[in-house]
Amino acid sequence: MWRIGGNLSMMTDCCVAFTYLHPRFLHEPPQRGERDEFPDCPEGVGIISTKFFLPVLCFSEQRSGARKAINRVSLWQGEEIMGNTMITLKINNTTTILMVKFFGEDAATECVQSVLGMGARRVVFLDTPATTHLVSAISALTTDGVEVVVRDHHDVPAPRSQRDEEIRAAAQAVRELLGERATISHRATHPACSTLLQVGEFAGEGTVIVADPDADGLTAAMKAVGVTYEGLDEDAAVLDGPRSEQVAGRLSPLALLLVKGLATVPAYDQARPQVSEGAKATLFEQFAKAASGDEAALKGLTDKVTAYEAGVAEAERLAATATEPLPGVVMVDVVGSPAYDLTTLAARLEARPGCRVTVVRKDTGPIAGFEKKAGRPGIQYSLAVPKARQEEVNLQSLLPQGFTSSPASGIISNTSFLLHVSETVWAEKIFWGLSVWCLNW
């Protein structure tokens, strides 16, 4: 979990915010159990340990019964716990936003502990697909007396695979736990999670929002806390769709800057997740502030365009190297390549005549990171189905019945048109499954 704070204010007696970055931690996080305090830190901050957050840098703390409020803080790429990655944002002055993927029970446990550690009275889950892990988190929070609300659009009204059935069952379990406080729709009706929300509906002290760490989750969280702009819902729908459609003409100029900024975020590295996640957190905060009219934040987004243009050029070069290992399967190997713009690459691959599935072989991403940490080469295959083919091609049908979606299993997939797998799963399952499909294409 990487805790990142910006413009935070006090919520509980024990801790809310990072207020100072000691030089010692510019390149490495603090070690668990440290309780040092540094004379050159501002009064009232240091490294402390609480029940739920193991070592955390420079929390505001209560001393002698006097609460110290913090109004301005520095951004810090914090600590990693349990191998999960969590981004913490504060895009207004009252509501904390946690952005996390529920890949496993560890993620659910850490999310629950974080929320309880903040003293939250209400938790709102936005754009978080229903899974057994989410059900566990909700159950734990409600048992502890926390009010829980869910707004999501990942339900599957007509399941086509066991995975779809699992999502459907988990969504129903959430409804049974929460009743009318659970609104779980599907993409056909609500193409963006933000369309399930009213502006400012969940702003306020004591509320924590838990959202998917992508552009759709970000826009939903923004709208929930009252940060919006004209066209946000329309942008969110495009941002949650195929990469190849995230272009000028489909997006507002502001959302296009977000897409270009995401293309400049360093690739995820399991060994140093703070680099990628810290850059993403900064970008998300800039976007939210720019949406509120902050000129400095808008300039920060605009400054990323130069790096984006270099990424576009690299994507064009990579696209020219693509091959077709099977009829209708367009594949490109980007292992070791400089940073590239994924939207441009996806558009070029999908434009190939007869393309039904695109495959990017790479050495970045959650699965690649897990493989590297386990001492293996660290390769990830990312598959996508062009929008025009999504009704006829279901990538999840290539997977074993009852598969687990997590980096450890070598499989990540929550929709039928996106799939990420390890090299082993690719070789043993996916390639041969595609080979059989090709006989009928």
N, C-alpha and C positions, 0 to 999 in steps of 0.2 A: 504494500500500500504506500503510495507516495502522497503525502499530505501537503497541499499547496494552498497558501492563503493570500488573500489580497483585500485590502480595505475591510478588515474584519472588526466587529465590535463584540463586546463581552456578552456571552449567552448564559454561562453557568459559573459557579464558584470555582471550579477547578481549572478549566482551560478552554480557550477558544482559538487563539491566534498565534501565529509566528510574528514576532516583532523585530527580530534582529538576527542577522546571520553572522555568527562568529567566523572569522577567517579560517579557523581550524577545519570547518566543515564545507569549504568551497569545493572540495574534490571528493569527500567521502562522508557518508552519514554518521551520526553518533552511534556508539556501540550500546547494545542493550544493557540496562542497569546503571548507566552513568548518571550521577547526580551532581556533577560539578557545577559550580557557578563561577562566572568569570567577572573579574573586577571591571573590565572594559565594556561589559554589556550594560545597557540602560537599567536603572533600578526596577526591580520587579520582574525581571526576565532572567532566564537561564535555562539549563537543561534539567527538567524535572521528570518524574515518573508518576503516572496516575494508574488507577485500577485498569483502565481500558487501553490507554495508549502507552506502549512500552517506552523507550526513550523518545521524547519529543523536544524539539529545539525551541527554546524561548517562548513558552506559553505565558500568557498573562496569568497571574495567580492571585489568590486571595491571601493577604497577610494581615494578621491582627484584626481580622474582621472587616478590613477595608477593601472593597472591590476596586481594582484598577482597570479602568476602561481604556481600551486601545482603539484609536481611530484610524491610524495609518500604519500599514505593515509592509514588509518587504516580501517579495515572492521567493519561495525557497523550494527546491526539489528535495523533499524530506526523506522519509525512511521507507524501506521495503519490509513488509511483514507477510509471512506465509506465502511468499511468491506471488501474491496478487497485486494488481496495479489499481490504485484508486486515486482519482484526482479530486481535490476539494477546491471549490470556487466560492466566491462571494461576489455576485454581480450586482447586488444592492447592499444596503447596510444592515439588513435584518435576517435574511434567509440563507442558510448554508446549503450548498449544492454538492453532493457527492456523486461522482461519475464512476461507475464500476460495471464490469462484466461478471455475471454470475456463472463462471465456468465450473465451479465446484462448491462443495459444502464449506471449504475454507473461506471462499469469498463471501458467502452468506454469513458465516460466523463473524468475520472481521467487520462486515457492514453493520451487523447488529451491535457489536461491541462499540463501534465508532459512534453510532447513533445514540446509544444509551450513555456513552461517555460524555456526549454533548448535552445531556439532560433534555433531549427533545421531547416535546409533548405530542407532536404530530409528525408523521413521516408520510411523504407522498412519493410513490414510485411512478416514474414517468418513462414510457418507451422501454420498459424492461420486460422482455418476453417471458411468459409464464413458464417456469420450470419447477421441478421438485425442490431445487435449492431456494428459489424465490418463495415458494410455499413455506419452507422451513423458516426463512427469515421473517416472514409476516407472522407466522405462528408464534415465534419467540418474542417479537415486539408486542403483539397484542396481549400475550400472557403477562408481559411486564407492565401492562397498563397504557401503552402508547397507542394513540389513535392512528390507524393506518388507512391510507387512501391509495387506490391504484387507478391509473389512466394509461391504457396501452392499446395498441392496434395490431397485435401479432396473433390474434386468434385465427384458427383455421376452420371456417364453416363447413368445408367439404374435404375432410382428410383424404390424402392420397398415399400416405405411407405411415409406417409405424411411428416415425418421428412426429408427423402431423397429429397422430392420435395422442401422443404423449403431451404435446403442446396443448391440445384441446382439453385433455384430462386435467392438466395443471391449471389451465385457465378456469375450469369449472371448480377446482378445489379452492382457488383464490376467491371466486364468487361466494362459495359456501362459507368461507371464513369471514368475509367482509360485508356480504349482502349488498346494499345499495351503494356502499362506498367503493365498490369495484366496478369500473366501467372498462370492459375489455372488448374492443371492436376488432375489425380486420381492415387490411389495406384497401380493399375494394371500396369500402364505405368511407374510411378515414385514411387517405394516403399519407398523412403526416400526423404524428401524435399531438401536435399543437392544436389541431382542429377539435380535439376533445376538451379544450381548456378555454376559460375566460381570462382575459387580461387581468393579472394581479390576483387571481383566485386564491393562490396559496402563499401570498406574501405575509410576512409578519414574524415577530419574535417567537421562538420555541418551535418553529417548523424547520424540518430538514427535508430537502428534496433529494431523492436518489434517482439518477437518470443514466441511460445508456451513454457511454462516452463517445458519441459521434455527433454529427451535425444535427440530426433529427432530435436526439436527446437534448442537445444544447438549446435549440430553438424552443422546444417544449418547456424547458426549465426557465428560459428567459421570459416567455409569455406568462408562465405561472407566477413569477415574482413581479410582473408588471413592466418588464422591459420588452418593448415591441417596436415595430415599424411597419409601414404600409407594405403589404405583400409578403409578410413573414410566413403565413400559412402556405402560400403558393411556393415560396422558396423551399420551405421544409419538405414539401412533397417531392420536389425535384432532388433535393439533397439526399433523400432517403431512397432514391431510385438508382438506375444504372449510371455508372460513372460517365459513360459516353454521352449522356444527356445533360450533364452539368456544365453547360456552356452559355455564352452570351446569347441573349434571345430567349432563353428558358429561365434565366435567373436575373434577379435585380443586380445592379452594379455592386451593391454592398455584399450580397451573397457570393457573387463571383470572386470578390476579394478573399472571402473565406475559403473558397475552393482552391484558389491559387496559393493562399497561405498554407493550407493543409499539404499541398504538394511540396512545400519547403521544410516540413517537419522531418527531422532525422528519422531514419528507419528504426523501428523498435529493436532494441538489443536487450535480451534477457539479462545479460551480465550488468548492463548499465541502463535500466529502464528509466531512470530519472532524466536522462538526456532527452529522449523522445517525449515522455509524458510532461516534462517541464515545459518544453517548447509548445506542446499542444495546449497546456493550461494557459500559457501566456497568450497564445493566439485566440483562444476562446474568450478570455477576459477582454482582449482588445476588440473583438467583434461585438461583444455585448455592450461595451462602452461606446463604440462607434455608433451602434444602433440607437444609443441614447443621445447622440449628438456631440460626443467628445471628439474634438478636432485632432488632438494629439494621438488618440487611439486610431483614428481613421488614417492619419499619416503613417502610423506604424504598420497598418495593413498594406498601405500603398507601397511602402518601401520594400515589401517582400516580392513585388512584381518582378524585379530584376532577376532574383533567384528563380522565380517561377519560369521565366522565359528560357533560362538555361535548362531547366528541367523539361520543358517542351521540346527543345532541340534534341535532348538526349532520348526522349520518348520516340521522336520521329526516327532517330537512328536505330533504336532497338526494334521498332516495328518493321523496319526494312529487313531485319534478320529473321523474322518469324517463319516458321515452317508449318506444314500440315501433316503430322504423323499419322493421322487417320482422317478419312473423308469428313469434312465438316468440323474438325477440331483444329483450331489455329493456336499454335503454341510458340512462346518466346522464352528464351533463357536469359534472365537478367542478373544472374549470380555474379557478384563482383562489379556490377555496373555503378557508375556515379548516380546521384539522385536524378530521378526522372518524374515526369508528370503522369500519374496513373490515368487520369481522365483522357489525356491525349492518346496514350498507349491503348487504352480500352477501345476508344473510338476507331483507331486505325485497324486493330485486330478484328473488330466486329464488322468493319467495312469490307473485309475479304469476302469474295463471292462464295455463297453456300455456308458461311460460318454459322454453326449452331452452338458451339462451346468455345470459349477462350480459356487458355491455360497459361499462367505465368509461373515459371520455375524460378524461385528466388531464395536468397539466404537471409531474409528478414521476415519478421512477423512472429506471432506468439508461438506457433508450432516450431518454427526454425530455432527460436530462442530456447525453447524447452529441450530440443534435440541437442543443441550445443552444450547446454548445461549438463546433459546426461553423457557427454563425451562422444557424441556422434557428430557427423559432418554438419548437421543443421540446415536442412533443405526443406522448404515448404512449397507445395503446389497450390496455387489459388485459381479456382475455376469459376467462371461466370457464364450465364446464359444471356444473350442479347434479348432486349425486351420483346422484340417481335416473335421470339421463339419460346417465351416462358410458359405458354400454355401447353406446349408439346414436349418440353424437355424438363424433367424433374431430376435434378442431380442427386437428391437424397435417396432415390430408388436404387442407386448404385451401392449404397452402404449396407452393412449387415443389419439385420433386424435388431432393434433395441440398442443401437449404438449410443455411446456417450459423447456429447459435444464438449470437448476440452482439449487444451494443448497436450495433456498427458496421454490422451487416447489417440492422438494424431489425427483427430477429426474435429473441425469446427464448422457447424452449419445450423442456422436457425430459419432459413428459408430454402425453398426448392431451387432457387436460381443462383445461389452462392454457396461455394464449398471450398474449404481449405483443408489440406491433408498433408501428412508426412510423406517422405519418399517411399517408405515401406508400404503405407496404405495405397499410395498411387500405383506402385508396381504390382501389388498383390490383389487389389480390388478394382481401382478406378480405371486403369488403362484397359484391363480386360473387359470390364463392363462396357466401356465406350466402344471397344472393338465389336462387341456383339450388337450394340445399338446401330453401329454404322452399316451393318448388313441390311437394315431395314430403312435406312435413310435414302 
